[in-house]
Amino acid sequence: MLTGEIRNKVDRIWSDIWAGGISNPITVIEQLTYLMFIRSLDEKELENESFEALTGEATSKIFPQDEEGQAMRWSKFKTKDSRLIYDIVGTKVFPFIKAMNGENASAFSRYMQDAMFLIPTPQVLQKMITGLDELYEHDIKDLDMQGDLYEYMLGKLATAGQNGQFRTPKHIRDMMVRLLAPTPNDKICDPACGTAGFLVSSAEYIRENFESDMTSEQWDHFAGEMFTGFDTDRTMLRLSAMNLMLHSINQPHINYVDSVSKQNNISSAYDIVLANPPFTGTVDAESINDNLKAVCNTKKTELLFVTLFLRMLRKGGRCSCIVPDGVLFGGSSAHKALRKELVENHQLQAVISMPSGVFKPYAGVSTAVLVFTKTGAGGTGKVWFYDMKADGFSLDDKRSAIEANDIPNILARFHNLEGEANRKPTEQSFLVDKSAIEAKDYDLSINRYKEVVYEKVEYDAPKVIMTRLDELSLKIASKMEELRGLIGG
């Protein structure tokens, strides 16, 4: 975890950049990301050199071995005059990392080709380099803290994108990962990955629960094949690749793909899908993959993505995804078709309704988490509903930490559904028979099944209330006379 002191240092770097004229938070994070990547290349080169010195074995080098190539290394230029640093980074290092390619190129360097160096002045660049260097040398002790640092910076993305995409809070992502409990052998995908938060949360869960027992084959799988993410925003792809690299995932499958279009034909490929797909907007009807329209003929992205998750999962594969409430009760034929598909042809396990403040300050939309398994042959028996009222943070724009938090209860109950059998629809969580859902036209809104208990309140007879009011009036009149006497005295 990052201390308040580290957060303050990051905030100071951020303030320096804003004061220098870069006000878009995505641009700030991008420019910091480039510098972090440049520094990480030099760190890797230093490791290679240490290994070579210890073993006598020659290792491949990242930087050219001539004087100009060595001058591009972070450790060589960081203490120079600010104007010289600006010239080296802008005219030599930046073009160098943009051109890094070949079979061993990282996912990050693949998306560097259209990146732009936008740091406005030598002074701002020097402050960024000094600030980052101080953080790494004095505060960032390991990969976990490096990942936390990046996560904190990504948390400053406080505006939703044009297509309705916004960052999912980490504690919600962690909850969704824990609902599915991935293993080191799984292949995990987020087809709308943004900054790769779900993939990072999955990686953290794997390391936390299996690290000491993983085989070398599982570690190789972890470093590359295990994680796949798609997005249509190249800036997000750069950020997500960097985020994964900072969590020891050097060769993830991070690709520029319009997931619901004809260009994506992936089917039955993944064990786990975790996602918070775009909620707003529609896509061009001509570009939508026909096999999605066959299940759910619509242009609404939130419906198409859930259909896509079903297609991309292998049989037995599981999904935990966020949907806007409209998906649960929408009355269009496409809404109903999707819900019927989940309930009749696959195994819908849970609908967790979340309070509308969960995504503030980005948006106040009401959402739910769906948990389902792809079977292709039904399997829905009873569906578990949970009415989440608190997630550990206030539900206003400030999202301050509070004590009330249903997430531990959600996880404990979901992983012991047998214990839910006798709970009533008046309680916070309960099971609903598939037949009841079918009878309500596959409506998945918790309010269609939740029963509210109204307490009977007994009121006094009107005459008794009137007598009480008369007594109060006399008492008030008496006190007023007392007050007049005091004023007169």
N, C-alpha and C positions, 0 to 999 in steps of 0.2 A: 504493500500500500504506500501511496505517496504521502509524505508528511505535509503539514501546512506550510512549512518553510520551502519545500520543493515547489509546491503549487505557487507560492509567492514569487519564486524565481522565474517560473514559466510565465506568470502574469507580467513580470517586469520585461521579459524578452518581447512578449506580445505587445505591450504598451509602446516599446521602442519602435516596433515595426509599424504600428498604427500611426505613431507620431511622424514616422518617415513617409507616410502617404499611402500605405496599403491598408485599405479598410475592409476588403472582402475577406471573411474568415477562411474561406476555402483557399484563396490565394495565399494567405499567411501560412496555412498548414502545408500547402504544396511547396512553398519556398523553404520552409523549415525541413520538410521531408527530403528535399534535394540535398540540403546540407547534412542531414543525418545520414543519408546514403553515402555521400562523399566521405564522411568521417568513417563510416563502417567499412568502406573499401580499404582505407588506410589501416584500420584495425586488423582486417583480414590479412593484408600484406605483411604487417608486423608479425602476425602469428606464423605465416608461411616462412618468414625469414628466421624466426626462432626455431621452428621445426628443422629447417635446413641446417642451421648452426649446430643443433643438437645431434642430428642423425647423419649429417654429411650427404643426405639425399637431395638432389636438385628438385625444386618445386616450381610449378608454373607461376609466372608473375602476372599481377594485374596491371601494374603500371610499366610503361617503357623504361628500360634501364639507363637511358641516356639522361643528361642533366635536365633537359626540358621535361621529360617524363617524370623524373623524381620530384621536380619542383611542384608538380600537381598534387602531391600528397598533403593531406591535412596537417600532419605533424611538421611539414616543411614550411608551409605558407602561413600558418595561423598567427605567428608572432611578427610578421612583416608589417610594413607601413600599410595603412588602410587602402590607399590608392593602388598600391601594388597587388594587394590581396584581391581587390575588385577586378583588376585587369586579369589576374591569373584565373580566378573563378569564372568570370564572365566570358573570356575569350579562349581559355584552354581547357579547364576542368569540365565546364558544362558541356561544351561540344564533345569532349571525350566520353562522358557518361551517356550522352545521347546516342553515340555511335557504338557503344558496347553491344556486341551481338555475337551470334554464333550459337552452337548447340548448347553450350553451358550458360547462356544468358539467363539471368533471373527474370521472373515475371515482371518485376519492377522495371528493369532496363528495357524490356520489350515495349513498354508504354511510354518510354522517355522520348521517342522520336518527335512527337509534336509538343513537347514541353517547352516552356519559355522561361528564361531567367528574368525575373521582374523586380528584383531588389533594387530600389531606386538610387541609392547613394553608397559610396564607400563606407561612410560612417555607420549607416544602418547595418550593412553587411558585417562590419567588424563587431558591432554590438551583438549581433546574432551568433557569430562564431564564438566570441568570448563567453556569452551566456550559455550556449550549448556545451562548450568545453568544460566550463565550471560544473555544470550539472553532471556530465559524464564522469569527470575525474573525482568529484567530491560526494555526489549524492546517488548516482545510479549504480547500484552494486551488482545487479545481475539482469538476466533477460526478462525476468518477471517485472522488475521495476522499469525497465526500458519500455516494455509493453504498456505498463500503467501510465507512463509518461505520455505515450502516444495516445492512449485512450483518453487521458485528460484533455489533450489538445483537441481531439475529435469531438469531445463534449462541448466545445465552443461553437460547433456548427449548430446554431440555434434557429435556423430558418429552414423551412421545407423547400425542397426543390420544385421546379416547375411541374414535374410529373407527379407530385404528391409524395415523393420519397423523403423520408427523414429518418434520423438515426434512432434505433431502438435502444432504450436505456439498458445498461449492462445487467442490472439485476433481473430484468424481464427476460433478457436473452439467456442468462444463466438458469433461470427457472425452466425455460422451455427445453434447454439442453438436458437438464436433470429429469424432466418428464420422460425423455426418450432414453436416457442413460446409454450413450454410444460406447462401443468397445474399440480396441485398437485394430480390429480387422475390418471395421466398417468403412464404406465410402460415403462421404458426406457432401451434400451439395446445397448451395444457396443460389437459386437462379435469378435473384435480384439482390446481389451481394452488397452494393454500396461500399462501405469501408471495411467489409468482411467481418463485422462484429460477431455474427453467429458462428463463423468458422473459427474465430479466435476463442470464443467461449467454449466451443467443442474441444479445441486443442488443449485448453486449460483443464477441462474436465478429464480428458484422457490422461494427461500428465499427473493430475492430482490423484487419480484412482488406480492407474496401472503402471506408472513410470518404472517402479522397481522390478516389475515382472516382464517387461516387454522384451521381445527377442530382437535381434539385429534386423530381421526381415520386417518386423512391425515398425521399427524406427525408420527404416527406409520408406516404408509405406506412409508413415507419419510425415516425413519431410516432403513428400510430393503427391503421390496418387490419392491419398486419403481425402484431400480437400479440393473442391471445385467451386468456383464462383463465376457468375456471369453478370455483366452490367452493360448498359448502353452509353455510359458516361466515362470517357477515357480518364478524366480527372479522378473519378471514384476508383477506377481500376488501378491507377498509380498508388492512391492512398491505401487501397486494400492490399496490394502486393507488398507495400512497405510494412503495413501492419502485421501481415503474416510472417515476413522476414524477421521482424523483431520478436516473433514467438517461435523461432527455430524452424519455420516452414519455408525453405528456400526455393522449392520448385512446385508451388501450388499450380493448379490449372485455373488461372484467372484469365478469362477471355472476354473479348468484346463480342457479345451475342445479344440480339434482341430475342429474348427467351421464348416469347409466344409467336414468333414469326416462322415463316417457312424455312429460314436458315437454320433453325434448331430442330433436328429430327431425333434427338437423343431419346431413347426409350428403354425402360427396364434396366437402368444402369446403376442406380444408387440404393444404398441400404437406408439412408436417412436424408430427409430434406428438412431444413430449418429455414424459415423465411418470414419476412415482413414485406410483402410485395406492394407496389404502388397502389394507392387507393383511389386516385382521381384520374379522370381523363379516359379517353377511349383510344383504340389503335385503328389504323387503316384496315378496313375489312378485307381488302385484297391481300394484305401481307400476313394475315392470321393463318397459322397452320391448319389445314383442313381437318386433321384428326382431333384438334381441340374443338372445332365447331361442330363436329359430329356428336360430341357429348353435351356441349353447352353452346348453342348458337347465339353469340353475343359479341359486342365490341368492348364490353366493360372489363378493364384489366384485372380487377379483383376476382372476377369469376374465372377468367381465362387462366390466371396463374394457379388457382387451386386445381383446375382440370389438368394443367401442365404437371403439377406435382405428382398427380396420380400416374401420368404417363411415364415420367422419368424414374419413378420408383420401381425396383424389382418387386416381384411377388413376395410378400412378407415384409417389404420395406415399410418404414414408418415416417410419418410427417407430423411436425408441430409447426403450425403457421398462425400468423395473426391476420384476422379479417375484420373489416368494418362491420358494425352491427347489421347493416342492410343485407349482407350476405345471409344472415340467419333467418330473416323474416321477409325479405323482398318478395313481392307478389308476381314478378314477371315470369314468363315460362322458362327463361334461362336460369333464374334464381332457383325455381322449383326443381328444374332438371338436375342442377348440380347437387342440391341437397338430397334428392332421391338417389342419385348415383352413389353418393357417399354412404347413405344408410342401407340401400338395397344391394349394391354390388361390391361393397367393401366393408370394412369394420370401423365404424365411427365409435371412438372410445370416450371422448370427453369434449365438452364445451365449457370453457372457463370465461365467464363474462368479466371484463375488467372495467374499472371506473373510468370516466371520460377524461380525468386529469392526468392519466398515465403518460401521455405524450406531450404534455405542456413542457416548455413554452412553444413547441412546434405547432401543435394543433389540439383542439379540444374534442376530437372525434371519439365516439364510443366504439370500443373494439372488443373482440373476443379471441381466445386462443382455441383453435381446433386441433385435436389430436386424433389421428386415424392411421390405420394400417391398410396397405393395398393388398387385397386378396383376389379380386376378380371373380369372387364366388360368394359374396355376402359375408356374413359372420357377425353383423351387428345384433347384439342381444339386448343389453341395457346400456343406455348412454348416461355417462356421469356428468351432471351439471354442478357448477360451483359459482357462487355469486361473490366474486372478490370485491371487498369494500375498501381495503387498504393495502398498499404495497411497500410500506415503510417510509413513505415520503408524503409531504402535504400535497394536496391535489390542486394547488394554485400554481401560478407561473414561477414562484420561487422554488418549489419542490424541495423544501427543507426536510431533513431527516426527522422522523417521528417514531414513536414506539410501536404504534399499531401496524401490524404486518401479517397478512394472510398467507404469504408465500410458503413459509415452513409447513403450515397446516395443509396447504394445497398439495405439496409434494408428499407429505406423510399419508394423506388420504388417498391420493391417486395410486400410490404404490401398495395400497391395501384396500382394494375395492370391495373385497369380501366383507370388510367391516362396515361398508356403507349400506349393506342390504336392508337394514331395518330403519334407516333414516327416512324421515317424512319430508314431503315437499314444503313444509313450513320451515325447515332448517336451511343452513347456509349451503350445504351440499346434499345431493340426493341422486338416486338412480331413476331413470325413466325407461319403461319398456318400449321396445321398437314399435309395437302395435299402437301405443299411445301417440308416438311421433307420426306414424303413418296416418292415423285418424285426424291429425291436425295439419294435414297437407305438408308434412315434412318440415314444419316450422321448428327452428332450433333456438328460438328466443327463450331464455330461462323464464321470462315472465308468463309464458303460456302454460308453464307447468308448476311454477312456484305458487304456493298458497299462503296468503297473508292472513294472520290471525288478528282479528280486531278485538281489543279489550272492551268489555262492556263497562261503561262508566255510569254510576248511579248519581243522579243529581238530586238535591233537596227539592221539596215542593215549592212552587212559586211563592206561596204565602210566607214560608220560612225565610226565603231569600229576601222578600220585601221587608220583613221585620228586621232582618240583619242590616239592610240598607238604611232603614229608619234610625237604628241604633248608631250606625256610623255617622249619619248626618247630624244627630244630636251631639255626638262626641266632637265632631269638627266645629260645630257652632260654639260649643263650650270653650274649645281651645282658641277660637277666633276672639271671643270676648276677653279671654285671659291676655292675649297678645295686645288687644286694644288698650287694656288697662296698663300694661307695661309701657306702651308707647306714650300714653297720656301722662304717666308718672315721670 
